[in-house]
């Protein structure tokens, strides 16, 4: 039986982390929390738990950096795959077994949640600017890479060992998933989307600093895409 590590990137989630971890542990026996320099008491809450592994970044390095730490932990620990799930209460841990099962049943390398494949009772509408940017970047990704994604940014994913060995994203911020999609397409990885509920608990949640401006955020995403494609092209040109 395949062994999966489930990892949660966490930054200042004192209000959610205990309940989310309790629920995750109902569906995943091996759990890693990457605390990305929390300053709100999250670290103290995690220090009191003995049922999860914790890696702490001394300073906040970014969402992508926390995921990169989770990737490395899964690779170095010899896991067969990795599940990533956010800790803000917006994902459904009960779906974790469906994600890992889909990797095997559908022979996929990446199973990615999509909030726009189906509607669920209790779905909440996203902030208009977030939905617009997600749709725009998802369409652009599909056009650039020949993919058929419906949700470029959902953090609920399962990765096969093959995917872990081929994905080496370096983007530390929120655009890390875009870099990963570019690398996945270049590596010919098989991608499957699974529908997940659309839940926004905090409509005013901040990206931080200038990224709270929609136009600035969109430009940032496009720069990361351009940079990732250039890096893939350079690597292909350098290959013997």
C-alpha positions in Angstrom: 0.0 0.0 0.0 1.3 3.4 -1.0 2.4 5.7 1.9 1.4 9.3 1.7 2.6 12.3 3.7 0.0 15.0 4.2 1.5 18.5 4.6 -0.1 21.8 5.6 1.7 25.1 5.0 0.8 27.4 8.0 1.3 31.1 8.6 -0.6 32.8 11.5 -3.5 30.3 11.7 -4.0 30.2 15.4 -7.7 30.4 15.0 -7.9 27.4 12.7 -4.9 25.2 13.1 -6.1 23.0 16.0 -9.5 22.2 14.5 -8.1 21.6 11.0 -5.4 19.3 12.3 -7.9 17.3 14.3 -10.0 16.8 11.2 -7.0 16.0 8.9 -5.8 13.3 11.3 -9.2 11.6 10.9 -8.3 10.9 7.3 -4.5 10.9 7.1 -2.2 9.1 9.6 1.1 10.9 8.6 0.9 14.7 8.9 3.5 17.4 8.6 2.9 21.1 9.4 5.3 23.6 7.9 5.0 26.7 10.1 6.3 29.6 8.0 7.4 31.9 10.8 4.0 32.4 12.5 3.9 35.2 15.2 0.3 34.8 16.4 0.6 31.9 18.8 0.4 29.2 16.1 3.9 28.0 17.0 3.0 27.6 20.6 -0.1 25.6 19.7 1.9 23.3 17.5 4.5 22.8 20.1 1.9 21.3 22.4 1.0 18.5 19.9 2.6 15.1 19.6 0.4 13.8 16.8 2.0 15.7 14.0 5.5 16.5 12.8 6.4 20.1 12.6 9.1 22.0 10.6 9.4 25.7 11.5 10.8 28.4 9.4 12.4 31.0 11.8 11.1 33.8 9.6 8.2 34.0 7.2 9.5 33.0 3.8 6.3 32.6 1.8 3.6 30.1 0.8 5.8 28.6 -2.0 8.7 28.2 0.3 6.6 26.3 2.8 5.4 24.0 0.1 9.0 23.5 -1.1 9.9 22.4 2.4 7.0 19.9 2.3 8.2 18.6 -1.1 11.7 18.1 0.2 10.4 16.3 3.4 8.4 13.9 1.2 11.3 13.2 -1.1 13.9 12.8 1.6 11.5 10.7 3.8 10.9 8.2 1.1 7.2 8.7 0.9 5.3 7.4 -2.1 3.4 10.7 -2.5 2.4 13.9 -0.9 -1.0 15.6 -0.2 -1.0 19.3 0.4 -4.0 21.0 2.1 -4.3 24.6 3.3 -4.9 25.3 7.0 -7.4 28.1 6.8 -10.5 26.0 7.1 -11.5 26.3 3.5 -10.6 22.7 2.4 -12.4 19.5 3.3 -9.9 17.0 4.9 -12.5 14.2 4.4 -11.6 14.3 0.7 -8.0 13.4 1.3 -8.6 9.6 0.6 -10.3 10.5 -2.6 -7.3 12.4 -3.8 -4.8 9.6 -3.0 -7.1 7.0 -4.5 -7.4 9.1 -7.7 -3.6 9.1 -8.1 -3.6 5.3 -8.4 -7.0 4.6 -10.0 -6.6 7.2 -12.7 -2.8 6.8 -13.1 -2.2 10.4 -12.4 0.9 12.3 -11.3 -1.0 15.3 -9.9 -4.5 15.3 -8.6 -5.6 18.9 -8.1 -8.7 20.3 -6.5 -11.0 22.5 -8.5 -13.5 24.8 -7.0 -15.1 25.3 -10.4 -15.8 21.8 -11.7 -19.0 21.3 -9.8 -21.3 23.1 -7.3 -21.8 21.9 -3.8 -24.5 22.8 -1.2 -23.1 25.6 0.9 -20.7 27.0 -1.7 -19.8 30.6 -1.1 -19.0 33.0 -3.9 -15.3 34.2 -4.1 -14.4 37.8 -4.1 -15.0 39.1 -7.6 -11.4 40.1 -8.2 -10.0 36.8 -7.1 -12.4 34.8 -9.3 -11.6 37.0 -12.3 -7.8 36.7 -11.9 -8.1 33.0 -11.3 -10.1 32.6 -14.5 -7.8 34.8 -16.5 -4.6 33.1 -15.4 -6.1 29.6 -15.7 -7.1 30.3 -19.3 -3.6 31.8 -20.0 -2.0 28.7 -18.5 -4.1 26.4 -20.6 -3.2 28.4 -23.8 0.5 28.5 -23.0 0.9 24.9 -21.9 -1.8 22.9 -23.6 -3.5 22.1 -20.4 -7.2 21.9 -19.6 -7.3 23.2 -16.0 -10.3 24.9 -14.4 -8.6 26.1 -11.2 -4.9 27.1 -11.3 -4.6 28.0 -7.7 -6.3 25.5 -5.5 -3.9 24.4 -2.8 -5.6 21.0 -2.2 -3.4 18.5 -4.2 -1.9 15.1 -4.3 1.4 14.4 -5.9 2.9 11.1 -7.0 6.5 10.2 -6.3 7.2 10.8 -9.9 5.8 14.3 -9.7 7.8 15.0 -6.5 11.0 13.9 -8.3 10.4 16.2 -11.3 8.9 19.3 -9.7 11.5 21.7 -8.3 9.8 25.1 -7.9 11.8 27.9 -6.5 9.1 30.6 -6.4 8.6 31.5 -2.7 5.3 33.4 -2.9 1.7 32.7 -3.8 2.5 32.1 -7.5 4.5 28.9 -6.8 1.6 26.8 -8.2 2.0 28.5 -11.6 5.7 27.6 -11.7 4.8 24.0 -10.7 2.3 23.8 -13.6 4.9 24.9 -16.1 7.3 22.3 -14.8 4.6 19.6 -14.8 3.7 20.3 -18.4 7.4 20.3 -19.5 7.8 16.9 -17.7 4.8 15.4 -19.3 3.1 14.7 -16.0 -0.5 13.4 -16.0 -2.9 15.8 -14.3 -6.4 15.2 -13.1 -8.8 17.6 -11.4 -11.2 16.7 -8.7 -14.2 18.9 -7.7 -14.0 20.4 -4.2 -16.4 22.8 -2.4 -15.9 26.5 -2.9 -15.6 27.9 0.6 -14.4 31.4 1.5 -14.4 32.0 5.3 -12.6 35.3 5.2 -13.5 37.5 2.2 -11.1 40.2 3.4 -8.1 37.9 3.7 -4.9 39.7 2.6 -2.2 38.5 0.3 0.1 41.0 2.0 1.5 44.3 0.8 1.3 45.3 -2.9 -0.3 42.0 -3.9 -3.6 43.1 -2.4 -3.9 45.2 -5.5 -5.5 43.1 -8.2 -3.6 44.6 -11.1 -0.3 44.2 -9.2 -1.1 40.6 -8.4 -2.0 39.8 -12.0 1.3 41.3 -13.2 3.2 39.3 -10.6 1.6 36.0 -11.7 2.5 36.7 -15.4 6.1 37.5 -14.5 6.3 34.2 -12.6 4.9 32.4 -15.6 7.3 34.0 -18.0 10.2 33.3 -15.7 9.2 29.6 -15.3 8.8 29.1 -19.0 12.2 30.7 -19.7 13.8 28.4 -17.1 12.3 25.3 -18.6 13.4 26.4 -22.1 17.0 27.1 -20.8 17.1 23.7 -19.1 15.9 21.9 -22.3 18.6 23.8 -24.3 21.3 22.8 -21.9 20.4 19.1 -21.9 22.8 16.9 -23.8 
